[in-house]
Amino acid sequence: MSADWRIEVDAGRCIGSGGCVGMAPAHFLLESGRAVPTAPAVEPTETVIDAAESCPVEAIAVRDADGTLIAPA
């Protein structure tokens, strides 16, 4: 597995609850009422997985460099 994970947010699915921003402010911010990643690739961290798995509409996907889904499970 690569050292970098990709964070994707489905803007059409995101409801802007802000939970991801609260859980992982270094990795997410709200723009126009929707979550966006602060960077497209991040070092692996449990915080990013927790944020993805806590999204109420599963709008966040975390993938490894090969595109394999890491979270949500």
LOLUM-195912 format. One record per residue: residue number from 0; z, x, y of N, C-alpha, C, O, CB in turn. Coordinates in nm, 2 decimals. Glycine has a CB too. Layout:
! residues N
   i    nzz    nxx    nyy   cazz   caxx   cayy    czz    cxx    cyy    ozz    oxx    oyy   cbzz   cbxx   cbyy
 NUM      Z      X      Y      Z      X      Y      Z      X      Y      Z      X      Y      Z      X      Y
...
***
This chain:
! residues 73
   i    nzz    nxx    nyy   cazz   caxx   cayy    czz    cxx    cyy    ozz    oxx    oyy   cbzz   cbxx   cbyy
   0   0.00   0.08  -0.12   0.00   0.00   0.00   0.00   0.09   0.12   0.06   0.19   0.13   0.12  -0.10   0.00
   1  -0.07   0.05   0.22  -0.08   0.12   0.35   0.05   0.11   0.43   0.13   0.03   0.40  -0.20   0.07   0.43
   2   0.06   0.20   0.52   0.18   0.20   0.61   0.17   0.09   0.71   0.28   0.05   0.77   0.19   0.34   0.68
   3   0.05   0.04   0.74   0.04  -0.06   0.84   0.02  -0.20   0.78  -0.06  -0.22   0.68  -0.07  -0.03   0.93
   4   0.08  -0.30   0.84   0.06  -0.44   0.81  -0.02  -0.51   0.92   0.00  -0.47   1.04   0.19  -0.52   0.77
   5  -0.10  -0.60   0.89  -0.17  -0.68   1.00  -0.10  -0.81   1.01  -0.06  -0.88   0.92  -0.32  -0.70   0.96
   6  -0.08  -0.85   1.14  -0.02  -0.98   1.17  -0.13  -1.07   1.23  -0.20  -1.03   1.32   0.10  -0.97   1.27
   7  -0.14  -1.19   1.17  -0.24  -1.29   1.22  -0.16  -1.42   1.25  -0.08  -1.46   1.17  -0.35  -1.31   1.11
   8  -0.20  -1.48   1.36  -0.14  -1.61   1.40  -0.26  -1.71   1.41  -0.35  -1.68   1.49  -0.06  -1.60   1.53
   9  -0.25  -1.82   1.34  -0.35  -1.92   1.34  -0.32  -2.01   1.47  -0.23  -2.09   1.46  -0.36  -2.01   1.21
  10  -0.40  -1.99   1.58  -0.37  -2.06   1.70  -0.39  -2.21   1.69  -0.32  -2.28   1.76  -0.46  -2.00   1.81
  11  -0.47  -2.25   1.60  -0.49  -2.39   1.58  -0.38  -2.46   1.51  -0.36  -2.58   1.52  -0.62  -2.42   1.50
  12  -0.30  -2.38   1.44  -0.19  -2.43   1.36  -0.06  -2.41   1.43   0.04  -2.49   1.41  -0.18  -2.36   1.22
  13  -0.05  -2.31   1.51   0.08  -2.28   1.58   0.12  -2.39   1.68   0.04  -2.45   1.75   0.06  -2.15   1.66
  14   0.25  -2.43   1.67   0.30  -2.53   1.76   0.39  -2.47   1.87   0.45  -2.55   1.94   0.38  -2.63   1.67
  15   0.40  -2.34   1.87   0.48  -2.28   1.98   0.63  -2.30   1.97   0.69  -2.30   2.08   0.43  -2.33   2.11
  16   0.68  -2.31   1.85   0.82  -2.33   1.84   0.90  -2.21   1.89   1.02  -2.23   1.93   0.86  -2.35   1.69
  17   0.84  -2.09   1.89   0.91  -1.97   1.94   1.01  -1.90   1.85   1.07  -1.81   1.89   0.98  -2.01   2.07
  18   1.02  -1.95   1.73   1.11  -1.89   1.63   1.07  -1.75   1.60   1.16  -1.66   1.59   1.11  -1.97   1.50
  19   0.94  -1.72   1.59   0.90  -1.58   1.57   0.94  -1.49   1.68   0.97  -1.37   1.66   0.75  -1.58   1.54
  20   0.93  -1.54   1.80   0.96  -1.46   1.92   1.11  -1.43   1.92   1.15  -1.32   1.95   0.92  -1.53   2.05
  21   1.19  -1.53   1.88   1.34  -1.51   1.88   1.38  -1.42   1.77   1.47  -1.34   1.78   1.40  -1.64   1.86
  22   1.31  -1.42   1.65   1.34  -1.34   1.54   1.29  -1.20   1.55   1.35  -1.10   1.51   1.29  -1.40   1.41
  23   1.17  -1.18   1.61   1.10  -1.05   1.61   1.03  -1.03   1.75   0.91  -1.03   1.76   1.00  -1.04   1.50
  24   1.11  -1.02   1.85   1.05  -1.02   1.99   0.97  -0.89   2.01   0.88  -0.89   2.10   1.16  -1.02   2.09
  25   0.99  -0.79   1.93   0.90  -0.67   1.94   0.76  -0.69   1.89   0.67  -0.62   1.91   0.97  -0.55   1.87
  26   0.75  -0.80   1.81   0.62  -0.83   1.74   0.55  -0.95   1.78   0.43  -0.97   1.75   0.65  -0.83   1.59
  27   0.61  -1.04   1.85   0.55  -1.17   1.89   0.59  -1.20   2.03   0.70  -1.17   2.08   0.59  -1.28   1.80
  28   0.50  -1.27   2.10   0.53  -1.33   2.23   0.45  -1.46   2.24   0.36  -1.49   2.16   0.49  -1.24   2.35
  29   0.49  -1.55   2.34   0.43  -1.68   2.36   0.33  -1.66   2.47   0.37  -1.62   2.58   0.53  -1.79   2.38
  30   0.21  -1.70   2.45   0.10  -1.71   2.56   0.04  -1.85   2.55   0.00  -1.89   2.45  -0.01  -1.60   2.54
  31   0.05  -1.92   2.67  -0.01  -2.05   2.68   0.05  -2.14   2.57  -0.02  -2.23   2.51  -0.16  -2.05   2.67
  32   0.18  -2.13   2.54   0.24  -2.21   2.44   0.22  -2.18   2.30   0.25  -2.26   2.21   0.21  -2.35   2.47
  33   0.15  -2.07   2.27   0.12  -2.03   2.13   0.17  -1.89   2.11   0.17  -1.80   2.20  -0.03  -2.04   2.10
  34   0.21  -1.86   1.98   0.25  -1.73   1.95   0.13  -1.64   1.93   0.03  -1.68   1.88   0.34  -1.73   1.82
  35   0.15  -1.51   1.97   0.05  -1.41   1.95   0.12  -1.28   1.91   0.23  -1.25   1.96  -0.04  -1.39   2.08
  36   0.06  -1.20   1.83   0.13  -1.07   1.79   0.11  -0.98   1.91   0.02  -0.98   1.98   0.06  -1.01   1.66
  37   0.22  -0.89   1.93   0.21  -0.79   2.03   0.12  -0.68   2.00   0.07  -0.61   2.09   0.35  -0.74   2.06
  38   0.09  -0.66   1.87   0.00  -0.56   1.82  -0.07  -0.61   1.69   0.00  -0.68   1.61   0.07  -0.42   1.80
  39  -0.19  -0.58   1.67  -0.26  -0.63   1.54  -0.20  -0.56   1.42  -0.21  -0.62   1.31  -0.40  -0.61   1.56
  40  -0.15  -0.44   1.43  -0.10  -0.37   1.31   0.04  -0.32   1.34   0.06  -0.27   1.45  -0.20  -0.26   1.27
  41   0.13  -0.33   1.25   0.27  -0.29   1.27   0.31  -0.21   1.14   0.26  -0.22   1.04   0.36  -0.41   1.29
  42   0.42  -0.13   1.16   0.48  -0.07   1.05   0.55  -0.17   0.97   0.60  -0.27   1.03   0.59   0.04   1.10
  43   0.55  -0.16   0.84   0.62  -0.26   0.75   0.77  -0.28   0.79   0.84  -0.18   0.81   0.61  -0.22   0.61
  44   0.81  -0.40   0.81   0.95  -0.43   0.84   0.98  -0.57   0.79   0.90  -0.66   0.80   0.97  -0.42   1.00
  45   1.10  -0.58   0.75   1.15  -0.71   0.69   1.15  -0.82   0.80   1.14  -0.94   0.78   1.29  -0.70   0.63
  46   1.17  -0.78   0.93   1.17  -0.87   1.04   1.04  -0.95   1.05   1.05  -1.07   1.08   1.20  -0.79   1.17
  47   0.93  -0.88   1.03   0.80  -0.95   1.04   0.79  -1.05   0.93   0.73  -1.16   0.95   0.69  -0.85   1.04
  48   0.83  -1.02   0.81   0.83  -1.11   0.70   0.91  -1.23   0.72   0.87  -1.34   0.70   0.87  -1.04   0.56
  49   1.03  -1.21   0.77   1.13  -1.32   0.80   1.06  -1.41   0.91   1.08  -1.53   0.89   1.26  -1.26   0.86
  50   1.00  -1.36   1.01   0.94  -1.44   1.11   0.83  -1.52   1.05   0.81  -1.64   1.08   0.88  -1.35   1.22
  51   0.74  -1.46   0.97   0.63  -1.54   0.90   0.68  -1.65   0.81   0.63  -1.76   0.81   0.54  -1.44   0.83
  52   0.79  -1.62   0.74   0.84  -1.71   0.64   0.92  -1.82   0.71   0.94  -1.93   0.65   0.92  -1.64   0.54
  53   0.96  -1.80   0.83   1.04  -1.90   0.91   0.95  -1.99   0.99   1.00  -2.09   1.04   1.14  -1.83   0.99
  54   0.83  -1.96   1.00   0.74  -2.04   1.09   0.73  -2.18   1.02   0.69  -2.19   0.91   0.59  -1.98   1.10
  55   0.76  -2.29   1.10   0.77  -2.42   1.05   0.63  -2.47   1.00   0.63  -2.57   0.92   0.83  -2.51   1.15
  56   0.52  -2.42   1.05   0.39  -2.47   1.01   0.31  -2.36   0.94   0.19  -2.37   0.92   0.31  -2.51   1.14
  57   0.37  -2.25   0.90   0.31  -2.14   0.83   0.18  -2.09   0.91   0.08  -2.07   0.85   0.27  -2.18   0.69
  58   0.19  -2.07   1.04   0.08  -2.02   1.12   0.07  -1.87   1.12  -0.03  -1.82   1.17   0.10  -2.07   1.26
  59   0.17  -1.80   1.07   0.17  -1.66   1.07   0.14  -1.60   0.93   0.20  -1.65   0.83   0.31  -1.60   1.12
  60   0.05  -1.51   0.93   0.02  -1.44   0.80   0.04  -1.29   0.82  -0.01  -1.24   0.92  -0.13  -1.47   0.75
  61   0.10  -1.23   0.73   0.12  -1.08   0.73   0.05  -1.03   0.61   0.07  -1.07   0.49   0.28  -1.04   0.72
  62  -0.04  -0.94   0.63  -0.13  -0.88   0.52  -0.12  -0.73   0.52  -0.10  -0.67   0.63  -0.28  -0.93   0.54
  63  -0.14  -0.67   0.41  -0.14  -0.53   0.40  -0.29  -0.48   0.44  -0.37  -0.56   0.46  -0.10  -0.48   0.26
  64  -0.31  -0.35   0.44  -0.44  -0.30   0.48  -0.55  -0.34   0.39  -0.67  -0.35   0.44  -0.43  -0.15   0.48
  65  -0.53  -0.38   0.27  -0.63  -0.43   0.18  -0.66  -0.58   0.20  -0.75  -0.64   0.13  -0.59  -0.41   0.03
  66  -0.58  -0.65   0.28  -0.59  -0.79   0.31  -0.51  -0.88   0.22  -0.52  -1.00   0.22  -0.74  -0.83   0.29
  67  -0.43  -0.82   0.13  -0.34  -0.89   0.04  -0.23  -0.96   0.12  -0.16  -0.89   0.20  -0.28  -0.80  -0.07
  68  -0.21  -1.09   0.10  -0.10  -1.16   0.17   0.03  -1.11   0.13   0.06  -1.11   0.01  -0.12  -1.31   0.15
  69   0.12  -1.08   0.23   0.25  -1.04   0.20   0.35  -1.15   0.23   0.44  -1.18   0.16   0.29  -0.91   0.29
  70   0.32  -1.22   0.34   0.41  -1.33   0.38   0.32  -1.43   0.46   0.23  -1.39   0.53   0.53  -1.29   0.47
  71   0.35  -1.56   0.45   0.46  -1.62   0.37   0.43  -1.62   0.23   0.31  -1.61   0.18   0.49  -1.76   0.42
  72   0.53  -1.61   0.15   0.52  -1.61   0.00   0.47  -1.74  -0.05   0.45  -1.75  -0.17   0.65  -1.57  -0.07
***
